[in-house]
Amino acid sequence: MTWFSLEQGEYLELVPDNEGVLQSRVFPGLWLAATELLAGNMQSVLKVLQAGLQSAEHGDFIKKLGSDR
């Protein structure tokens, strides 16, 4: 599975972290355990996603969205 990010008009491949998790650069807290997804281990996929949604980066992102209204 390959995930790309558009940066300065060019699509760059995101590299997973040491635990094999891909992290969105546009939507902080959107984390994907790609290997687990491809293996069909949805419990692990959801666990990683929930960890991302509970991260400080995601909390800051949500606060920023609320202040832009």
C-alpha positions in Angstrom: 0.0 0.0 0.0 1.3 3.4 -0.9 0.2 6.7 0.5 1.2 10.0 -1.2 1.2 13.6 0.0 1.1 16.5 -2.4 3.9 18.9 -1.5 4.9 21.9 -3.6 3.1 20.5 -6.6 4.7 17.1 -6.4 3.4 13.8 -5.0 5.8 12.3 -2.4 5.4 8.8 -1.0 4.8 8.8 2.8 7.2 6.5 4.6 5.8 4.5 7.6 7.3 5.0 11.0 9.3 2.3 12.8 6.0 0.5 13.8 4.8 0.5 10.2 2.2 3.3 10.7 1.5 5.8 8.0 0.6 9.3 9.3 -1.2 11.9 7.2 0.5 15.2 6.8 -2.8 17.0 6.1 -5.0 15.5 8.7 -3.0 15.2 12.0 -4.1 12.1 13.9 -5.1 10.1 10.8 -2.9 7.1 11.3 -3.0 3.9 9.2 -1.4 0.6 10.1 -1.1 -0.4 6.4 0.4 -3.8 7.0 -2.3 -4.7 9.5 -5.0 -3.5 7.1 -3.6 -5.7 4.3 -3.4 -8.6 6.7 -7.1 -8.1 7.6 -6.3 -7.4 11.3 -8.9 -4.8 11.8 -8.6 -4.7 15.6 -5.0 -3.5 15.2 -6.0 -1.0 12.5 -8.7 0.5 14.7 -6.4 0.6 17.7 -3.8 2.6 15.7 -6.5 4.9 14.3 -7.9 5.6 17.8 -4.4 6.3 19.1 -3.9 8.9 16.3 -7.3 10.5 17.1 -6.3 10.8 20.8 -2.9 12.3 20.0 -1.9 15.8 20.9 -1.4 16.7 17.3 -5.0 15.7 16.5 -6.3 17.7 19.5 -4.4 20.8 18.3 -5.8 20.3 14.8 -9.4 20.1 16.2 -8.9 23.3 18.3 -7.5 25.1 15.2 -10.6 24.0 13.2 -12.9 25.3 15.9 -11.1 28.7 16.0 -11.4 29.2 12.2 -15.1 29.5 12.4 
